[in-house]
Amino acid sequence: MLPVVRAEEALSQRLGELATAAGLPVPALEEDDKEGTLPRVRGDAGEARIIVPPELFEAAPAAQIWHLATCLGWWHSRTPWRRRLGARTCVALVIAIWSGVALFRGVWLTDPPGHVLWSAHAVLGAILPFFVAAAGRYEQRSFDAAGLEVLRAAGHDPVDLTRQVFGDEPDPPWFRRLLMGEPAPSTRVAAAERLLPEPHPPLF
């Protein structure tokens, strides 16, 4: 039990140091009970806190700093808030349409409209998981971009740190990436490398 306590204290201390160095408030940490999830921000602007999956407590320091920085991006930029609102609104709209089609399908069971509605309901149900994953990636990219700025403000090299965390991690197969709610490792490295200054053209 003691190692878990020390791990929690170490992660909280790392969060405090990172937030203070970047000039941001230090949010509360809360452990998630689900493994394999992403660190995420939950709550409104005033009472938001960072929800941390169990594996992050035992992750390498570079990975802890990188993921904590992406969450701190919530306080650094308004873009993650806007994208979260937009993504969740779109997902809710698609689910409402899918539910509405299912409701009307119950009215026309055998008539021609019923066959059309059944097909529409099946298609919407098939694409819904991919749509939700795409909305998650759209939202997470804004957290990642804001997190890179947090790293820079805190005195870290965002490109080098991103390469340390994701440079040796292989991308999953393309069909799995379609259902992922986060960008692929190579996408995250490429996004960080775009922060590098453009090389000057040769003089001669």
C-alpha positions as CSV (number, residue, x, y, z in Angstrom):
1,M,0.0,0.0,0.0
2,L,2.9,2.4,0.8
3,P,4.2,2.4,-2.8
4,V,0.8,3.4,-4.1
5,V,0.8,6.3,-1.6
6,R,4.3,7.4,-2.6
7,A,3.3,7.2,-6.3
8,E,0.2,9.4,-5.7
9,E,2.3,11.9,-3.8
10,A,5.0,12.0,-6.5
11,L,2.4,12.5,-9.3
12,S,0.8,15.3,-7.3
13,Q,4.1,16.9,-6.7
14,R,5.0,16.7,-10.4
15,L,1.6,18.3,-11.3
16,G,2.2,21.1,-8.8
17,E,5.7,21.8,-10.1
18,L,4.5,21.8,-13.7
19,A,1.5,24.0,-13.2
20,T,3.5,26.5,-11.0
21,A,6.3,26.7,-13.6
22,A,3.7,27.4,-16.4
23,G,1.9,30.0,-14.3
24,L,-1.3,27.9,-14.0
25,P,-3.5,27.0,-11.1
26,V,-2.8,23.6,-9.5
27,P,-6.0,21.4,-10.0
28,A,-7.0,18.5,-7.8
29,L,-6.1,15.0,-8.8
30,E,-8.5,12.1,-8.7
31,E,-7.7,8.5,-9.4
32,D,-9.8,6.8,-12.0
33,D,-11.1,3.2,-11.3
34,K,-10.8,2.2,-14.9
35,E,-7.6,1.0,-16.4
36,G,-6.6,1.8,-20.0
37,T,-8.2,5.2,-20.0
38,L,-6.7,8.6,-20.8
39,P,-6.0,11.2,-18.2
40,R,-8.8,13.7,-18.6
41,V,-10.4,16.9,-17.2
42,R,-13.8,16.6,-15.6
43,G,-16.0,19.3,-14.3
44,D,-16.7,22.9,-15.1
45,A,-14.1,25.7,-15.4
46,G,-14.3,26.5,-11.6
47,E,-14.4,23.0,-10.2
48,A,-12.5,21.1,-12.9
49,R,-10.1,18.3,-11.7
50,I,-7.8,15.9,-13.5
51,I,-8.9,12.2,-13.5
52,V,-5.9,9.9,-13.7
53,P,-5.9,6.3,-14.7
54,P,-4.0,3.8,-12.4
55,E,-1.2,3.2,-14.9
56,L,-0.1,6.8,-15.0
57,F,1.0,6.6,-11.4
58,E,3.6,4.0,-12.3
59,A,4.5,5.6,-15.7
60,A,7.9,7.1,-16.5
61,P,8.4,10.7,-15.4
62,A,8.5,11.9,-19.0
63,A,5.1,10.3,-19.7
64,Q,3.6,11.7,-16.5
65,I,4.8,15.2,-17.3
66,W,3.5,15.0,-20.9
67,H,0.0,13.7,-20.0
68,L,-0.4,16.1,-17.1
69,A,0.6,19.0,-19.4
70,T,-2.2,18.0,-21.9
71,C,-4.7,18.2,-19.0
72,L,-3.3,21.5,-17.8
73,G,-4.0,22.8,-21.3
74,W,-7.6,23.1,-20.1
75,W,-6.5,26.1,-18.0
76,H,-4.1,27.4,-20.6
77,S,-6.4,27.7,-23.6
78,R,-10.1,28.0,-24.3
79,T,-9.7,25.8,-27.4
80,P,-10.1,22.5,-25.5
81,W,-13.3,23.7,-23.9
82,R,-14.7,24.8,-27.3
83,R,-13.8,21.6,-29.0
84,R,-15.2,19.5,-26.2
85,L,-18.5,21.4,-26.4
86,G,-18.6,21.0,-30.1
87,A,-17.6,17.3,-30.2
88,R,-20.1,16.4,-27.5
89,T,-22.9,18.4,-29.2
90,C,-22.3,16.6,-32.5
91,V,-22.2,13.2,-30.8
92,A,-25.4,14.0,-28.9
93,L,-27.1,15.1,-32.1
94,V,-26.1,11.9,-33.9
95,I,-27.4,9.8,-31.0
96,A,-30.6,11.7,-31.0
97,I,-31.1,11.1,-34.7
98,W,-30.3,7.4,-34.3
99,S,-32.8,7.2,-31.4
100,G,-35.4,9.1,-33.3
101,V,-35.1,6.8,-36.3
102,A,-35.5,3.8,-34.0
103,L,-38.7,5.4,-32.5
104,F,-40.2,6.0,-35.9
105,R,-39.2,2.5,-37.1
106,G,-41.4,1.1,-34.4
107,V,-44.4,2.8,-36.0
108,W,-43.8,1.5,-39.6
109,L,-42.8,-2.1,-39.1
110,T,-43.6,-3.5,-42.5
111,D,-44.6,-0.6,-44.8
112,P,-42.0,0.7,-47.2
113,P,-41.0,3.5,-44.8
114,G,-40.2,0.9,-42.2
115,H,-37.7,-0.8,-44.5
116,V,-36.0,2.6,-45.2
117,L,-36.0,3.5,-41.5
118,W,-34.5,0.1,-40.6
119,S,-31.7,0.6,-43.1
120,A,-31.0,4.1,-41.8
121,H,-31.0,2.9,-38.2
122,A,-28.6,0.1,-39.1
123,V,-26.2,2.5,-40.9
124,L,-26.3,5.1,-38.2
125,G,-25.7,2.4,-35.6
126,A,-22.7,1.1,-37.6
127,I,-21.0,4.4,-38.0
128,L,-21.7,5.7,-34.5
129,P,-18.7,4.2,-32.8
130,F,-16.4,5.6,-35.5
131,F,-18.0,9.0,-35.2
132,V,-17.6,9.0,-31.4
133,A,-13.9,8.0,-31.8
134,A,-13.3,10.8,-34.4
135,A,-15.0,13.3,-32.1
136,G,-12.7,12.1,-29.3
137,R,-9.6,12.5,-31.4
138,Y,-10.8,16.0,-32.5
139,E,-11.1,17.0,-28.8
140,Q,-7.9,15.3,-27.7
141,R,-5.8,17.1,-30.4
142,S,-6.7,20.4,-28.9
143,F,-5.6,19.2,-25.4
144,D,-2.4,17.9,-26.9
145,A,-1.7,21.3,-28.7
146,A,-2.4,23.2,-25.5
147,G,-0.3,20.8,-23.5
148,L,2.7,21.5,-25.8
149,E,2.4,25.2,-25.0
150,V,2.2,24.3,-21.3
151,L,5.4,22.3,-21.6
152,R,7.1,25.2,-23.3
153,A,5.9,27.7,-20.7
154,A,7.2,25.4,-17.9
155,G,10.7,25.3,-19.4
156,H,10.5,21.8,-21.1
157,D,11.3,21.0,-24.6
158,P,7.9,19.9,-26.0
159,V,9.4,18.2,-29.1
160,D,12.1,16.3,-27.2
161,L,9.6,15.2,-24.5
162,T,7.0,14.1,-27.1
163,R,9.7,12.0,-28.9
164,Q,10.7,10.4,-25.6
165,V,7.1,9.4,-24.8
166,F,5.8,8.4,-28.2
167,G,8.9,8.0,-30.5
168,D,9.4,4.3,-29.9
169,E,5.7,3.5,-29.6
170,P,4.3,1.8,-32.8
171,D,1.1,2.9,-34.4
172,P,-1.8,0.5,-34.1
173,P,-3.2,-0.9,-37.4
174,W,-5.3,1.5,-39.4
175,F,-8.6,-0.2,-38.6
176,R,-7.9,0.1,-34.9
177,R,-7.0,3.8,-35.2
178,L,-10.5,4.4,-36.6
179,L,-11.9,3.4,-33.2
180,M,-9.3,5.2,-31.1
181,G,-10.3,8.2,-29.1
182,E,-6.8,9.6,-29.2
183,P,-4.3,10.4,-32.0
184,A,-1.7,7.8,-33.0
185,P,1.8,8.1,-31.6
186,S,3.3,9.2,-34.9
187,T,0.6,11.8,-35.2
188,R,1.5,13.3,-31.8
189,V,5.2,13.3,-32.7
190,A,4.5,15.0,-36.0
191,A,2.3,17.6,-34.3
192,A,5.1,18.4,-31.8
193,E,7.7,18.6,-34.6
194,R,5.7,21.2,-36.3
195,L,6.7,23.5,-33.4
196,L,10.3,23.4,-34.6
197,P,11.4,26.6,-36.3
198,E,11.5,26.4,-40.1
199,P,15.2,25.9,-41.3
200,H,16.6,28.9,-43.1
201,P,17.2,28.4,-46.8
202,P,20.9,28.2,-47.8
203,L,22.4,31.6,-48.8
204,F,24.1,30.1,-51.9
